[in-house]
Structures are given as C-alpha cells and as structure tokens.
Amino acid sequence: MDIEPVKLEYEGKQITLIPTAHVSKNSAELVSTVIDELQPDTICIELDQSRYESLKDPEKFKNTDVVKIIKEKKVGYVLANLILGSYQKKLAKHLGSQTGNEMMVAMKKAEESGKNLVLADRNIQTTFKRCWRKLTAKDKIKLINVIVSSIFEDEEISEEELKNLQQSHALTAALDEIGKVFPNVAEVLITERDKYLAYKIKNAPGNNIVAVMGAAHTIGVQKHINENYDIKELDEIPPKSTFSKIIGWLIPICIVLLIVLSFSKDKEIGMQQLKTWILFNGTASALGALLAGGHIISILVAFVVAPITSLNPLLAAGWFAGLTEAYIRKPTVEDFQKVSDDLGSFKGFFSNRVLKVLMVVILANLGSTIGTFVSGLSIFSKIIEKL
C-alpha cells in the first residue's frame, strides 16, 4: 500500500502532511510530486537551523573546531549526533539513496519557486538537553548501551519494509513500544516535537501549507494541531535538580574533610588517605583515556588533573585530557570526512582523530567519576576502622 499525504484544516488553512522516511528514495519522489501538484504558499520541513545548514552545506563539518566543542561542553551532544547521522547514512547507502534527500527536495522546490520555507523543528541541542535532564541514572545507562550497540549494528532493511513502517498502525505500535522502554525519551523526542511541529506548521504564512516530516510525527501533529499551548515551555532547558547540585559539591567536600580528619588523627594515615585519593582517581581517569586510545601525554594529563578536578564540579579531567589529545593529534580534514564511515567499524572508530578526541573526553571523565566513588568509599571505610 502506498503512503498517502495527510490532509488537515486549521482556521481556513489547508495543511498537507507528507509522511517520509529520512533514508527513503520513494519519500523524496513523493515530496516532489505533492509539492508540484499542490503549489503551496509555504513549505515546512522537519529541520532546525543547524541541521538545515548542515544539509545545505555537507562540507561545513570539516571546519568544525574540536577544541571549541570541548570548551563549550558539547562533546556528548556532538557524538550522539554523529552516531545518529552515521546510522542513517549507512541505511541510506544500503537503499541507494541519500540521507535527508526528501528535505533537500523540499528545500530546492521552495528556492526554485520562491515559496516560504519554514524550519519547523526545535533546536536539536535543546531537544537532547531536555531529554538528558529528564532521564534517571538507570535510563541514561540503558540509553547509552542502546546507542553504542547501534554503532556496529549491521541489520539491513528494504525499501518495502520502510514503507510498511510508515503505516499508521505500525508506527503506533512502534511508538508505544518506545514509550514503554524509555517513557521520558519518547516524551521529549516524539511528543514534545510533535507539538512543536504542529505549532510551527499551523502558524506558517499562507493558506496552502505543505509539511515534510518523518512519518512518526504525522500522528502526533494531527492530534495537537487544534490544541493551544505555550511553545516557549518546549524551548526551555530544565535546570539541574537541587539534589544534583548539592551532591556535586557535597561529595568532594566530604572527601576533603575525611582526609583532613585523617591527618588530625595520624599524619601517616592522612598521607595514606591522600595517596589513595590520588592513585584511585588518577588511575581510573588515565585508564579511561587509555581505553579511548589516547596519546601517552593525554593519559598522563588525565592522571594528574583527575584528583584535582574531581574536587570541583565545575571542572572535568576529560576536558583537559581531550584538549591535550586535540593539540597533539590535531584532527585532519580527512578525519572529519571519514567520521560517518569510521563510526561503523572498530578499527575506524579508534583510528579517527575526531572520534578519538571525543572519546578521550568522555572516558576520562567516566573514569574520574568511578575513581571518585571508589576512592571515597575506601577513605571512608578506613576512617571508620580507626574510630
């Protein structure tokens, strides 16, 4: 059964939703046919400004400043985006199409005809941040596991299977399943964006509007198109919980107090406690940098700074190790060009300098976090023994 556009009416406006799969060749053809037939006043697309610019200029990523990414604390966001893009690119290659081809067709049609083009999706960084802030620690671990396993997944899917997945009953079942496993993720990635898209589409200029979006969003957009809500709330990034802010400072303060208490009891015990803190924390962070394939100097930097940065929630060992890695092994244009392909293989993943820098940051930070808890528990247990 062919995928059919969805017709809606809102306050005198004729709105046509075109359900697509971002890696499907047929979706691009459908978009072209519907726009030519309807000659809309406005074309809305499921992109934000940054993804629009990336799609319009694929070479832009080559000029990315890795150092700037680290300093702006965007490592996790960039890596997640790269993994998603790599998966879509691999799927598109198998189907003989191009990732986001249907969006490029819509963009070209708007440019050629002089029609309004509306970027209807929410800023992707806002979406990722809202999603991450709403996840529990358990859900974060589970989600990271799913993302990492998807990197090397080599399951093939046919154009016909994609078409079947675009059917409303199949989509409803799939979305329900996601909601059961990751309810907070489904809320932010799907439901909130459905509302955002619906708002942008119904407020687009003109009376004849065509909206190009992933098929998974068409059900939600239909549901929310006639609802009233404040879109500003969907653009806000939830602040960190008071508990996480307090615990971020409470742990290092407690560790410092325990070490000081050890020195007050016995200078030798105090020195042992200090050594425990430095060795456990530094070694765990250095091990993280080592697992990421970091340079020996980056590994040493992780070891040296981890015991210090762990006492300040505003700093992180991975930032220093990552900056060192980027300086010593400066990523080349070729590294940026091969990111998507290298993400799909173990060899490529650990040889690409862009990915290596990002992983040094993440794993050195993870190691430092583990080292903080392990050494903290060790220091605490020794204090208890001496009391």
N, C-alpha and C positions, 0 to 999 in steps of 0.2 A: 504494500500500500504506500502511495507517495505521500510525502509530508506536505500538508496544506497550510498556507498562511492563516493566521487567526484574525478575524475582523472584530473590532470593538468600536463603540461610540461613546464619546465623552463630551458633554456640553456642546453638541453640534459638530465636534471634530470627528473625522473618520480616521481611525487608527488601525494600521495593519501590522501585526507582529509576524516576523519571519523567523520561525524556529530553525536553528542551524547547529551543526557540529563544527567546531573550530578547525578540524583537520579534514573535513569532507570536501571532495571535489564537487559533489552534487549540490551542496549548500551554496557554493559560490554561484553556480548556474541558476539556482532558484532565486537568489538575491537579484541577480542581473535581470532575470525575466520579470519579476514582480515590479521592480523599480521602473523598468521600461514601460510596463503595462499601465501602472497607476500614475506615473509622473507626479510624485508627491511634492508638496511645498517644502517639507523638511524630512531629512533622513537622520534618524537617531541610531547610534551604534553603541554596543556594549564595550566601550573603552573609556579609560580616563586619560588625562593629558599625557602622562608619562608613557603609557602603553601605546597611545596614538603616535607619539613622536618616535618610539622605538620601531613601530611597524612601518612608519613612513620613511624612516632612515635606519635600516638594519645595521649600517656601519657605525652608528653612533656609539654602540657599546665598546668599540675598540678604543675609544678615547676616555673610557672610564678611569678615574683616579682611585686605585685601590686604597691608597693611604687616606684619602678623603672618606671612603666608605667606613674604614675603621674608626676614624676620628668622630664621625657622625653617628657611630653605633648602629650601622645598618647592615652589619655582616650577616646576621640571621635572615633578615628580610631579603637581601640580595641572593643568598644561597638558596632559599626557598623558591624564589622567583626563577632562578636558573634551573633548578630541578624540574619545576613545572613546565618551563619552556622546552627543556630537553626532552621530556616525556612526550609533549605534543609534537615536537619536531620529528621524533623517531616514529611516531604513529603516522604523521602526515607523509613521511618518506615512504613508509610501507604502502600507503594508499595511493601513492603517486600524486600527491597534492602538496600544498604549501600551507604552513600554519597561519591561521588568520586570513586566509585568502578571501573569505566571504566579506570580511571587514574592509579589506583593500578594494574589493569590487565596489562596495558601497561608498567608500571614500572617493574613488575615481569617478563614480556616477555623479556624486554631489559636486565635485570640482568641474567636471565637464559641462554640467547643466546649470551651474551657478546656484544650485539649491542650498538651503540652510543645512549645515551639518552640526548635529548636537552630540557631544560626548556625554552619554547618559549614565555612565557607571561612576561609582565612588572611587576616590583615590585608593589605589591598591595598598599603599603603605598604611593608610588609615584602617583599611579592612584587616590587614594582617595584625596590626597592633591591637585592634579591638578583639580579634579572635584570640590572640595570645593572652591578653589580660583576663579574659573570661574563662580560660581553661584552668582546671585543677592541676596539681603537680602530676597526678596519676595520668590524666588525659594528655598532658604535654609529652610524657614519656611514650605513651601509646601512639600519639600522632607522629612523633619523631621516628619511631620504629616503622610506621607505615610509609613515611616519606623516604627514608633511607632504603627500605626494601624495594620501593618503586623505581629507584635509580637503575638497578640492574635487572629489572623485570623485562622479559623479552616475549611477553604474550602478544600474539598477533590478533588483529581484529579486522574484519572485512567491511567494505562499504555498506553491504546489506545489513550487517549486524549493527552498524552505526545508525542506519536508517530505522531499524526496529527499536533501538534505544531512544530514539527521538519521539516515539509514540507516547501519548499521554499516560496510558496505563502502565507502561514500562518505566517511565520517568517517575511517576507517583510512587511505585514500588521501590525504585532505587533511592529516591529522596527519603522515604520513610525508613529505609534501612540505614542510611547515613545518620538520620536523626536519632536512631536507637543507639548507635555506637558512639557518635560524637554529637550530642544534642547542642552543645554550645557552639561547636564549629558550624553545624547546619544553620543555627540561628543567625550567625554573623555572615557566613559565606553565601547563604542562599536567601533566607527570609528577609534579612535587612537589605540586601542588594536588590531583591525583588521590589521592595518598597521604594528604594532609591530610584531604580529604573522607571517604575510606574510614575513617580512624581515628575521626573525629568521629561518623560515622554508626553504626559498629558499637558504639561506646561510649555511644550515646544511651540515655536511660532508656526502659524498657518493652520488650515483646517483639514489638510490631507497629509497625514503623517505615516511614514513607514519606519518601523523599528527593527533593526537586525540584532539578534541576541541568541545566546546559547539556548537550546531547546529546554533545558532545565529551568529557565527563568520564565518561560511563557505562562506556565500555570499560575505562578505567584503573581505575575504582573496583572493577569486577568482578575485575580482575586482582590488586589489592592488598588486598582485603577480608580475606583469610585470612593475610596476611603480618604479621610482627612487626617493628617498627622504632621508633626513638625520635623522637617528633613534635617534641621540643624542638629537635632539629637543624634542622628545617624552619622554625623560627621565628627562627633566628639570622641576623644580617646579617653576611656575610663582611667581615672588616676589609680596609682598603685594603692592597694589596701593599706590601711593604717597598720595592720599586723605585719605586713611585709616590710614596711618602712621601719617599724620598731625592731623587728627581728634582725634586719640588715645591720643595725648599729649595736643591738644588744649582744649578739654573738661575739663580735670582736672585743667589745668592752669587757665581757665576762672572761674571755681568754686572757686579756691583758691583766685583769685583776687577779686571776688564778696564778699567773706567772709571778706577779709581784708578791702575792701571798706566799708562794713557794720560796722566793728569795728571803722573805721575812722570817720564815721557819728555819731555813738552812740554805746557805749560799750554794752549796754543791747541788742540792735538789733543784734549786732555781735554775742553775746552769743546765741541768739535765732536761728540765722542762722547756727551756728556751731552745735547746738543741732539737728536742722532739718537734717543736713547732716549725723550726726552720727546715729540718730534714723531711718531715712528713709532707708539709705543704709544698716546699720547693720541688721535691722529688716527684710528687703527683702531677704538678703542673708541667714539669720538664718531660715527664713520661707522656703526657697528652701531646705536647709539641713533637715529641719523637714519633708517636703513632701517626701524626699527621705528615710525617716525612720532612719535618723542619730542619733547617741548617743547624749545625752544631752550636753556632753562636746564638741562634734563636732559642735553642733548647736551654743554653746556659742563662740567657736573659730571663726565660720563664722561671728557672730555678731561683735566681737571685731576687727577682721582684715579687714572686708569689707570696712569700711570708710577710711582705710589707703591704702589698695591695689588698691582701685578704683582711687587713685590719681597717680598711677604708672602703665602704660600699660604693664610693664614687669612682673608684679605680678598679682596674682588672688586669691581671697578669697577661691575659691573651692579647690585650691591646698592644702592650709593649713588645711581646714576642712576635706578634703579627707585623707590626711596623718594622721590626728588625728584619724579618723574613722578606718583606716587600723591598727593603733597602738593599739587602744582599742579593736577593734573587728577583730583581725587578721584572715583573711580567712583561712579555713582549706582545706586539700586535698579533702575532701568530697564536699566542696563548688565548687571547680574547676570541679570536676567530674559531678556535677549536673547542671552546668551553662546552657547547652543547653536545658535541660528539664525544669528548673526553669524559663527560659525566656518565656515559653509558658503559664504560669499561673500567675495571680495577686499575689496569695499567695507566690508562689515560687520566683517571681520577687523581692518582698520586704523582703524576708527572707534570700535569698542567700547573703552571706557577700561580695563576689566578686562584684556582681551587685550593692549591697548597696554602697560600696565604690565609684564605678564609678559614680553612680547617685548622690551621695553627692557632688562630684566634679562638675558635670555638672549643677545641680540645684542650688547649692550655687553660682556658677559663674553667672548663668542666673539671679538669684535674685539680685545679686550685680549690674549687668548691669541695670536691671529695676530700682533699688533703686537710681543709679547714675542719670538717666534721670529724675525721679520723683522729687528727692530732688533738683537737679539742676534747674529744672523749677520753683520749689517752691521758692528757694533762689532768682532767677532772678526776679520773679513776685513781691516779697516783696521789692526788691531794687527799682524797677520801681515805686512802690507805694510811697516810701519815697522820691523820687526825686522831 
